[in-house]
Amino acid sequence: MQFVFYGYDKKDHLPVRMENRPAHVSWLKSSPCLLAGPLLIDDGDMCGSMVVMEADDLESAEALFAQDPYAQADLFETSSVTQWNWVIGKPE
């Protein structure tokens, strides 16, 4: 199953994001990540994250996303994990 994670950064936490970005990217590369990228505000600065991963169930997905260095750095003001069905653009 696929799960999508949305995390919205705490206000004025861009320095926390940037400090933890190398570890976050490394973690993504070693995880069952299908796609990922930052959410952006109008000026192009990063303000959150969207990640899609494979997991067996919601509980496993939540545990997986809790391992993200961004989550461990307490970057996110709010976050959610939702089961997702990939329909268009899915690799064969």
C-alpha positions in Angstrom: 0.0 0.0 0.0 1.0 3.6 -0.5 0.8 6.3 2.1 1.2 10.0 1.7 2.8 12.2 4.4 2.2 15.9 4.6 4.3 17.9 7.1 4.0 21.7 7.5 6.9 23.4 9.2 6.7 25.4 12.3 7.0 29.2 11.7 10.6 30.4 11.3 12.0 26.9 11.2 13.7 27.1 7.9 17.1 26.9 9.6 16.0 23.7 11.3 15.0 22.3 8.0 18.3 23.2 6.3 20.4 21.9 9.2 18.6 18.5 9.0 18.2 18.3 5.2 21.2 16.1 4.4 20.1 13.5 7.0 16.6 13.7 5.7 17.6 13.2 2.1 19.9 10.3 3.1 17.0 8.7 5.1 14.7 9.0 2.1 17.2 7.3 -0.2 17.4 4.3 2.2 13.6 4.1 2.8 10.8 2.6 0.7 10.1 6.2 -0.7 8.3 6.3 -4.0 8.5 10.1 -4.4 9.1 13.2 -2.2 9.6 16.9 -2.3 9.3 20.1 -0.3 6.2 22.2 -0.2 6.9 25.8 -1.1 5.6 29.2 -0.3 5.2 32.0 -2.8 8.8 33.2 -2.7 10.1 29.6 -3.3 11.2 28.9 0.3 10.5 25.5 1.7 7.7 25.3 4.2 6.9 21.6 4.5 7.2 18.1 3.0 5.2 15.7 1.0 6.5 12.1 0.9 4.8 8.9 -0.6 6.1 5.6 0.7 5.2 1.9 0.6 4.1 0.4 3.9 2.0 -2.6 5.0 -0.6 -0.6 7.0 -1.2 2.8 8.5 0.5 2.0 11.8 3.7 0.9 9.9 3.6 4.0 7.8 3.3 6.3 10.8 6.2 4.5 12.5 8.2 4.9 9.3 7.5 8.6 9.0 8.4 9.1 12.7 12.0 8.0 11.8 12.4 11.0 9.4 15.2 13.2 10.7 12.8 16.2 10.2 10.3 14.6 12.5 13.0 13.8 15.0 14.1 17.5 14.9 10.6 18.6 15.7 10.3 20.6 12.5 6.6 20.1 11.8 3.8 22.2 13.2 1.3 19.8 11.8 1.5 16.5 9.9 -0.7 13.8 8.6 -0.4 10.3 7.1 -3.1 9.0 4.8 -3.4 5.9 2.7 -3.1 6.8 -1.0 -3.9 5.1 -4.3 -1.4 5.9 -7.1 -3.3 5.9 -10.4 -1.7 8.2 -12.9 2.1 8.2 -13.7 2.8 5.0 -11.7 5.8 3.2 -13.0 5.0 -0.2 -14.5 
